[in-house]
Amino acid sequence: GPHNRPKEILRDVHQNGAEITSLKFSYDGHNFVTRSMDDTMKLFDIRNLRQPLAAFDNLPNFGHSSVVFSPDDHLIVTGTS
């Protein structure tokens, strides 16, 4: 039909009701990272979405913290607020 459905849907990645303030894809397109109001940052491999590759917590976020990959994809940078 004329409608496309997503291949994958991620649910419960972050706490229920916690807004995701940033989502960035790596330059190579294999990974993405999310930053959320639940004070976490999570790294995923787009080829295997069952669980995060890494999760970082205790990162205070009051609504505007972003996340970015370094140009060589070796580092992920985020701030706390």
N, C-alpha and C positions, 0 to 999 in steps of 0.2 A: 504494500500500500504506500501511500504518500508520506507516511510517518515513520521516522526512525526511532528505534529504542536504544537506550544505552547498553553497551556490552557489559559493563560492570557498574554496580552501585555500592558505594561504601556507606555503611550505616554504623552508628555508634563509634565512630573514630575518635570523637571527643565527647566530653560529658554532654548529656542531653540539655539542649537549650543554650550551650556555649557557642557563641558566634565565632566563626573562623575569620580572623582579621587579615590573614595573608595566605596565599597559595602560590607557589612558584615552581615551575618546571626547570630541571637542570638543562644545561646547554646541550648535552648529548641526547636529551629526550627520554632517558631511561628512568629517571627518578623525579619525584616531586616532594616538596616539603610543605607542611601546613603549620600555621601558628594560630592559636586559639585563645579565647577568653578564659579557658579553663587552666591557664598558666602552663600550657605544654606546647612543645614543638615536636612534630613527628615526621620522619623521613620514610618514604615508600618507594619501592621498585614497581614501576607501572606494569611490569611483566608478571608480577606475583603480588597481588593485593591482599592476601590472606591476613597478614600482620605487618606492622611497620618494621623496617630494617633497624630503626633506632627511635627511641622516645626520650625526650628530655622534659623534666618537670621542674617545678619551683621557679618558673620564669614569669614573674609578675607582668601582667598585661592589662592595662586599663583602657583598651579600646583601639589603639593605633599602632601597636608594635608590628613591624613588618619583618620579612625574612628574604634573604637573597643568597644565591649561590655565587661563589667566586668564578671568574671566567674559565678556570680549569676544572671546575666542579669538585675540587678537593676540600673546600671549606664552605660552611654555611654560616651566615652571619645574621643575628637577630639582636634586638635590643630589649630591654626591660623598661617598664615605665611605672 
